[in-house]
């Protein structure tokens, strides 16, 4: 099976337990709003990585499935709240939760998913010591995500954002949730401390690569395929690695406004190609993924280990 | 010592550990926004109940202090998000977080406290089985709070809200966090299941009484003492027990708008006195507290047990 098929296979395991672990109960509209983004799509990358991490240390897939689901809930919660903060209106090709249900409902839908994530992770079938470890990893990760989102927002208003600042922001905003996924998959499967460190690192570097690739895709992928408006980072003035590189090279980036035309976006993208900024970012993403894959070498050889490597590679080569 | 002094003594234990458990670290403004409401005031009622519950089953106060702190974090998180949803601008006599830092910052400040609550509760010095139990209680409680807030918001737009609907809403929105406080205090102190049930019930009924009293105080207490605008429930069209009773009696409640004068508010309050609606609500609050206190009888006699009863009484007699 190809990487994508293996990924989908594990993603579908998550889809199958949505109704069981997050049923549409009373108040119905709250749960509809909470589930909206999960129901309209998503690649389930983080749960797939958690499951693969478990497999790579001989874990039982069925036992870690609820934990994988809880990671997807945390991811979805951050999307719902981020869309409010960034005033993004489309997500996964559908209206954002705050657009469809309004601001108060979107705040609550996110908060609900957050609670459910901890509830479900707290109920996995594992030794209590390991569950406590996982809950602390997840809580810590959520605090990091908040800090990362805060940095991302404040960087927009700052002219002095360095590559190191960007890497710190992306580590917190995106990478730690991937790292938590692989780590939790390992911990619940009884992995050793050495294996746990390796799994954290592969998750972290894959997450970093994923986000850098995401920044690139935001520039290059048509709206229909991206599931959200192209060029949103440019419009919001986000300090991506690409933008930081370009600014350092003295490239003048036009300030695009919401509703900028395809041609206007293309003109800026052309400049970013010419300055080598997009290439620069992609090289960095590939380098990170290489580092992560190397960390995996301490694990016993297995199909899951290979798939973790392939998945890491996929994160930085995917086209949407 | 009087009840209030005993309450303050335990509240101060919480104030003393704020800097240690929630330091102002980078990004500084995020943590300032997160701590704002804790720094400007608050009676620490829930932490005090958690500590008293622990004492009542011979627990070690120092061991449960971080858990008590985490409950206060959850409470503060709900205040921050609720103020956004309800468009309330003043809280504890200070500007609401979304007023002082803006909407995106307020969402994130709440999310940060939420994460920290689980992080801190996950790190208490106790047996892992009991920690997992407590984390599940807290997660479950947070989901209930979201459902309760949702019901509270949707009831505003509904003409058909019964007393049973109100009790369900208040149970979720307010009472379960009090119940979680007393229960967690007990669990972490190694209480029996029977004691756990009693502690949950006294927390729950005290919380119900507290909220009903809160609805009354919203009508009667001057802004300066209340720390927020008087009559906000009337202005927002909240379906309090008082409003439901009045509507059933056929009382016509004028629709007050933001910025309603003291005289306009007083005129409505006068009607609610005349219809017996305020008395009705207070009787219900007292009855609930009586039920809760009776549940405590299975606990061994102690000063803490007496204080839990006195605190329950205080919740429904307090004037702000």
Interface residues (C-beta under 8 A of the other chain):
Chain A: X26 X27 X29 X30 X81 X84 X85 X103 X104 X105 X107 X108 X110 X111 X112 X114 X115 X116 X117 X118 X119 X122 X123 X127 X128 X129 X131 X132 X135 X136 X138 X139 X140 X142 X143 X145 X146 X147 X149 X150 X151 X153 X154
Chain B: X26 X27 X29 X30 X81 X84 X85 X103 X104 X105 X107 X108 X110 X111 X112 X114 X115 X116 X117 X118 X119 X122 X123 X127 X128 X129 X131 X132 X135 X136 X138 X139 X140 X142 X143 X145 X146 X147 X149 X150 X151 X153 X154
